[in-house]
């Protein structure tokens, strides 16, 4: 089954400076049969310009999902996320953090910025490929929410999370994602 958003391919913004991680993400998405258009940005300053829609990014499309690494050059991922939440066009875009930093250290900040998933980069290929299925689920949830509420949420309203953390952890375990906190996501 291919993931599409209202008659078009899903758009995913990926902010990641490591080309190997970008290729692994492409492979994970392909494995999960996520047919999408990726916008890859490897620099935090450029990512902020993109989400603020300034400079050469004035007419850039708003993605259906953003996948952010917290450790990118020129600006931290948290600054990029904060810029997203400040722009009315981007403030309700679902975000998945894909980082090597442990989530416990960043959890409070990520909750305030309404991150849908925090995924610690796994150590092996098999677990990395499962990330594609997590992203697929996020896209499907976002598309379902859009179809239910075509007018969108009120500005500044936090996105509704249909799956509380214990349910997501159980889903990760059922999908075979392992670790101290299965999938290291929340």
N, C-alpha and C positions, 0 to 999 in steps of 0.2 A: 504494500500500500504506500503510495506516495503522499507526502505531506504538501498540500497546497493551501494558499490563503486566498479565499474569495476569487477564484478563477485565475490565479497567478502563482508563480513559485514563491515560496517563503523567502523573505529577505532577512539575512542574519549579519549583524555587525560583529566582527571579531577583532578585538584589540589584543594583539599578541606579538611580541617582538622576536620570538624564537621560531624560525622557519620550520624546524623539525616538529614542533608542537602544532603548527598550522597544518602541516601535512598529515599528522596523526588525527587531527580533528576532521579534516576532509575525509580520511579513510573511515573514521567512526561514523560520520554522517552518511557516507555511501553504504556502509554495512547496515545501517538502520533504515536504508532506503529513503533518506531525507533528500529530496530533490529541491535544492535551494540555490539562491544567489548569495554568495558571500562577499562582503566588503571587508577586506583585510587592512587593518591599520596597525603599523608596528611602532608607533611613536605616540606618547601620551599627549604632547602638544597638538599634534594633528588630530587626535581623537577628540580633544576638547573643541577644536575648531569645527569638527564634523557635527558633534552633538549640539553645538551652539548655532550651527548652520551659518558660519561666517567664512569669509575668504572664498576659496574655490569650492566650498561645500554649501553655498547658499541654497542651491537647488537639490541637494542630496536627499534621497528618499528616506523617510523614517523607517527603520527596520521593524520587523515583527518580533525580533529577539536580539538581545546583545549578549555576547560572551566576552567577558573581560578578564584579563590577567591583572592582578594587583601590582605587579612589578614590571613596569614598562618605562623606557627612557623618557625623560623630559617632564613627566607628570605621573603621579601615582594613580592607580586604578580607582581609588576612592575619590579622587578629585574629578575624574571623568564621570563617575557615577553621580556625584553631587551636581555636576554641570547638566547631566541628563535630567535629573529631578527638578532643576530650575527652569528648564525649557518646556513650555506647555506641550509642544509637539512630541517631546521625548519622555515626559514625566511618567507615562503609564506603560512604557515599553518594558516587557519582562526582561530581567537580567539574570544570567547565570555567571557566577564567578568561577573561573577555572584557574587555580593557582597552586603553587607549591607551598604556600604559607598555610600553616594549620588554621582551621576555621575557628577554633576556640578563641584565639587571640583577637580575631576580627568580628566575632559574632554580633556583639552589641551594635557596632557601627553598621554592619550589614543589615541588621533588623531595622534600624532607623532609616536606611536608604532603600528599604523594600526590595531586597534581593530575593528572588524566588528560589535559587539553589546556590549553594556554595560547594564546589566540587574540588577536592584536592587531587592534583594530577597523580594518577596511579603509577606504580613502578613498572608495570608490565603491559605488553600490547593487548592481551585479552581484556584486561580491565579497562584500558583506555578505549577500546572499541565500544564498550558498553555506554560510554558517554553519549554516543550518537542516539541511543534509545532514550536517554534522559532528555536530551534536547528535543527529540521528536515529541515526547510527552508534553514538554513546555509549549511547543508550537501548537499542538492539538488543543491544549487547554486555552491558550490565548485565542485561537480561532473560534472555539466554542463560546468563549466569553464575548467575543466581538459579535457573533451571530445572535447571542441572547440580548445584548445591549448595544445595538448599532449606534446609538448616540454617545456611547462611552460613559465613563464615570465622570463625576463632577471634578473640576480641577482641584488637584491637591488631595483627593481622596485616595487612600491606600488601596492597592489592588486586593481583591478578595482571594484568599488562599483556600481552595477547596480541599486541600490535603494538609492536615496538621503534621508537624514534624514526625510523630510516631508512625503515622500512616506512610509517609515518604520513606522512613527507615525500613518499614516492613516491605514496601514495594522494592526497595533496593536489594534487600535480602532475597526476596522472591526472584529478582532478576539475576541473582548470583553475584551481586557486587559486594565485595567483602572489605574488611578493614576494621579498625577499632570502632568506628561508627560507620556502618555499611554505606559505602559510596561517599563517605565523608561529606555528605550533603545535608542540608536542612531546608 
